[in-house]
Amino acid sequence: MEAMAAANAQLRWKRMEIHKEEEEEDSSTASDSDILTQDNYERAEKRPILSVQRRLSASLFEITDRVEMGQMASMFFSKVGVNLFYFCIIIYLYGDLAIYAAAVPLSLMQVTCSVSGNDSCGVDTDTKYNDTDLCWGPLRRVDAYRIYLTIFTLLLGPFTFFDVQKTKYLQILTSLMRWIAFAIMIVLALVRIGNRQGEGHPPLANFSGVRNLFGVCVYSFMCQHSLPSLITPISSKRHITRLVFLDYALILAFYGLLSFTAIFCFRGDSLMDMYTLNFARCDVVGLTAVRFFLGLFPVFTISTNFPIIAVTLRNNWKTLFHREGGTYPWVVDRVVFPTITLVPPILVAFCTHDLESLVGITGAYAGTGIQYVIPAFLVYLCRKDTQLSFGYGTVNKHRSPFRHTFWVAFVLLWAFFCFFFVTANIVLNETQL
């Protein structure tokens, strides 16, 4: 948010300079205009304008323009930094697409495959399935998963080759379904615990899952790339810091409620990576409609987001390789970029549907960059840029409460710990195998 305010100040100041140049050009000859333009440019770029800073400090840093992270990176980072930023965003979006591509077929496979033949129950009680178990006749569960993945790719993959627009009502419907599903799962788990049917008896402490916890937490809370679109339209930003803090506190409380009800409602060894599938059991949910709604919930919500994320990734690829004034050939623009966007995550989904590992890896590597590393460098560099442009002592009205440079170093150190723990988790798991 502090970097967004600093970027708005830079953009507003440049517009003021352009407006002043235009006024001076109207009152001067054409020959003098070039000299004045160059002089104004140098003054705006190199010389602090302290008088203007004193008069406009209240409104100069107001967040009125939506400045996305990519634009902020181009304003405050070097060329290498901008390329690294887009590389991080692209890796994260690839991980997102791989998770989505695996989650939908996995949910369909779990709900429709049943060794007992009772498809209405979806997932049998106390049954631990392997991918090699039979699903329909001679077809194994992994075969059913790959069939669903193929259908998923054929139905939603073509959207990557086009633009996805006007998704407002689709996103509202998706959000509504999410809240309904979350509320149902929490209530059902609480009822089951209240009726003394809870199966979970967690130990007081178990550190075996801490290694992967870092990546999962980053992936769960990471929304920094969406903040410009969320904060900019808010009319009054007087209490925006408190509002964001309360928002994160509410999310934390909601995650805690969902997690702890799950811990005490289900046994740890029976919990599935896709939590909604735990409610596709006859002994947990009696109503068939509710059971299928929760079991197939990821199919509805994730399928609507997959094309949007795919198009976003494709556009980031275009931006990364874009050269000023250049255009792409039709084949590159309409075939190559969509193909390199769609193929890698689908191949990953074909190779594995281990959602816990996919979420942990995506969160620890790309997510850590977006949530910790990029914001830390953005705020550090924007502070230096603001001092050079507007003079030392300039106060950004949206500056962070953690304004000391120590906090920037602390965030980067925390990011390293997230990276280290998840890497250790992957290495140790591979060693055990």
Disulfide bonds with the S-S distance in Angstrom:
Cys113-Cys135 1.81
Cys121-Cys282 1.61
